């Protein structure tokens, strides 16, 4: 997530991401778009956040970071 100046050349690592796309900030910070999924891994409970935008599936750490940003700036669930 970031603000990229027009004309800046960057290259996403194919080892890190499957796609790069733009989502309006207002939409990204809408808390109602994030849905919890409680999982168990190696005997520990974890909550994972899931979201969809257009045909993109945003989940895990990425969704959690964006959701936490919305909470940190004071948006209410």
Backbone as numpy.savetxt, mean C-alpha at the origin, in Angstrom:
# Nx Ny Nz CAx CAy CAz Cx Cy Cz
5.82 4.59 -2.55 4.96 5.75 -2.55 5.86 6.97 -2.55
5.56 7.91 -3.43 6.38 9.11 -3.48 5.88 10.08 -4.51
6.48 11.25 -4.49 6.19 12.28 -5.50 7.39 12.31 -6.42
7.15 12.05 -7.68 8.22 11.96 -8.66 8.11 13.15 -9.60
9.16 13.98 -9.67 9.11 15.13 -10.57 8.99 14.69 -12.03
8.29 15.49 -12.84 8.18 15.16 -14.27 9.57 15.02 -14.90
9.71 14.03 -15.74 10.96 13.84 -16.47 12.03 13.07 -15.74
11.82 12.75 -14.47 12.82 12.00 -13.72 12.87 10.57 -14.25
14.04 10.11 -14.56 14.21 8.75 -15.05 14.48 7.82 -13.86
13.74 6.77 -13.72 13.96 5.79 -12.68 13.65 4.42 -13.25
14.17 3.40 -12.59 13.96 2.03 -13.03 13.60 1.19 -11.82
12.44 0.61 -11.84 12.02 -0.27 -10.75 12.76 -1.59 -10.85
13.16 -2.13 -9.74 13.84 -3.42 -9.70 12.82 -4.53 -9.91
13.03 -5.36 -10.90 12.12 -6.47 -11.15 12.17 -7.49 -10.01
13.23 -7.43 -9.20 13.33 -8.31 -8.03 12.50 -7.80 -6.86
12.04 -6.53 -6.92 11.34 -5.92 -5.80 9.85 -5.69 -6.06
9.48 -5.37 -7.28 8.09 -5.01 -7.58 7.61 -5.71 -8.84
6.31 -5.96 -8.90 5.75 -6.58 -10.10 5.18 -5.53 -11.05
4.87 -4.32 -10.53 4.33 -3.26 -11.38 4.51 -1.92 -10.67
4.59 -0.88 -11.46 4.61 0.49 -10.95 3.36 1.16 -11.51
2.58 1.80 -10.63 1.37 2.47 -11.08 1.12 3.69 -10.23
0.26 4.56 -10.70 -0.09 5.77 -9.97 -1.49 5.65 -9.39
-1.63 6.13 -8.16 -2.92 6.18 -7.49 -3.04 7.58 -6.88
-4.16 8.26 -7.07 -4.30 9.57 -6.44 -4.11 9.47 -4.92
-3.42 10.45 -4.33 -3.15 10.43 -2.90 -4.43 10.33 -2.09
-5.45 11.07 -2.48 -6.73 11.03 -1.76 -7.28 9.60 -1.72
-7.12 8.88 -2.80 -7.59 7.49 -2.87 -6.71 6.58 -2.02
-5.40 6.78 -2.09 -4.47 5.93 -1.33 -4.68 6.08 0.17
-5.07 7.27 0.62 -5.22 7.53 2.05 -6.62 7.24 2.57
-7.52 6.77 1.73 -8.88 6.44 2.16 -8.83 5.12 2.94
-8.98 5.21 4.24 -8.82 4.04 5.11 -9.81 2.92 4.81
-10.97 3.26 4.32 -11.98 2.22 4.05 -11.57 1.28 2.92
-10.53 1.62 2.19 -10.09 0.75 1.10 -9.24 -0.41 1.60
-8.76 -0.35 2.86 -7.88 -1.39 3.39 -8.68 -2.39 4.23
-8.46 -3.66 3.96 -9.19 -4.74 4.62 -8.20 -5.66 5.32
-8.48 -6.01 6.59 -7.54 -6.87 7.32 -7.70 -8.34 6.96
-6.60 -9.03 7.00 -6.59 -10.48 6.89 -5.68 -10.98 8.00
-6.23 -11.74 8.93 -5.46 -12.28 10.04 -4.93 -13.65 9.65
-3.61 -13.80 9.76 -2.97 -15.06 9.39 -2.09 -15.53 10.54
-1.71 -16.79 10.47 -0.78 -17.34 11.44 0.43 -17.83 10.67
1.61 -17.42 11.14 2.85 -17.84 10.48 3.85 -18.22 11.55
4.34 -19.43 11.45 5.32 -19.94 12.42 4.81 -19.79 13.85
3.52 -20.05 14.03 2.93 -20.03 15.35 2.59 -18.65 15.90
2.74 -17.60 15.09 2.45 -16.24 15.53 1.32 -15.65 14.69
0.45 -14.91 15.35 -0.64 -14.23 14.65 -0.12 -12.93 14.03
-0.56 -12.66 12.81 -0.18 -11.44 12.10 -1.41 -10.89 11.39
-1.52 -9.59 11.34 -2.56 -8.94 10.55 -1.91 -8.38 9.29
-2.46 -8.74 8.15 -1.99 -8.26 6.86 -3.10 -7.41 6.26
-2.74 -6.28 5.64 -3.74 -5.40 5.03 -3.79 -5.62 3.53
-5.00 -5.61 2.98 -5.24 -5.84 1.56 -6.02 -4.68 0.97
-5.75 -4.37 -0.28 -6.48 -3.32 -0.97 -6.40 -3.57 -2.47
-7.33 -3.01 -3.19 -7.34 -3.10 -4.65 -7.49 -1.70 -5.20
-6.82 -1.44 -6.31 -6.99 -0.18 -7.03 -6.96 -0.52 -8.51
-8.05 -0.19 -9.19 -8.21 -0.59 -10.59 -7.96 -2.10 -10.67
-7.00 -2.55 -11.44 -6.74 -4.00 -11.51 -5.49 -4.40 -10.72
-5.05 -3.51 -9.82 -3.87 -3.79 -9.01 -4.26 -4.26 -7.61
-3.54 -5.22 -7.12 -3.73 -5.75 -5.77 -2.57 -5.23 -4.92
-2.89 -4.47 -3.89 -1.89 -3.90 -2.99 -2.07 -4.60 -1.65
-0.99 -5.15 -1.10 -1.15 -5.94 0.11 0.13 -5.93 0.93
0.05 -6.55 2.08 1.22 -6.75 2.92 1.83 -5.47 3.41
3.15 -5.41 3.38 3.87 -4.26 3.90 3.50 -2.97 3.16
3.34 -3.04 1.86 3.00 -1.84 1.09 1.67 -1.26 1.55
0.64 -2.09 1.62 -0.67 -1.62 2.08 -0.59 -1.15 3.53
0.16 -1.85 4.36 0.29 -1.47 5.76 0.97 -0.12 5.94
2.00 0.15 5.15 2.71 1.43 5.23 1.80 2.57 4.82
1.07 2.42 3.72 0.18 3.48 3.26 -0.94 3.71 4.26
-1.50 2.64 4.79 -2.57 2.76 5.78 -2.06 3.46 7.03
-0.88 3.08 7.48 -0.30 3.70 8.67 -0.03 5.19 8.44
0.39 5.57 7.24 0.58 6.98 6.91 -0.73 7.74 7.08
-1.82 7.18 6.58 -3.14 7.81 6.73 -3.49 8.00 8.20
-3.20 7.00 9.02 -3.47 7.09 10.45 -2.58 8.14 11.11
-1.32 8.21 10.71 -0.37 9.14 11.30 -0.73 10.59 11.01
-1.33 10.85 9.85 -1.72 12.24 9.55 -3.09 12.57 10.10
-3.68 11.63 10.83 -4.89 11.92 11.58 -6.20 11.54 10.93
-6.15 10.76 9.85 -7.41 10.32 9.25 -8.04 9.27 10.16
-9.34 9.22 10.19 -10.07 8.29 11.05 -10.62 7.14 10.22
-10.55 5.90 10.80 -11.11 4.74 10.08 -12.62 4.85 9.90
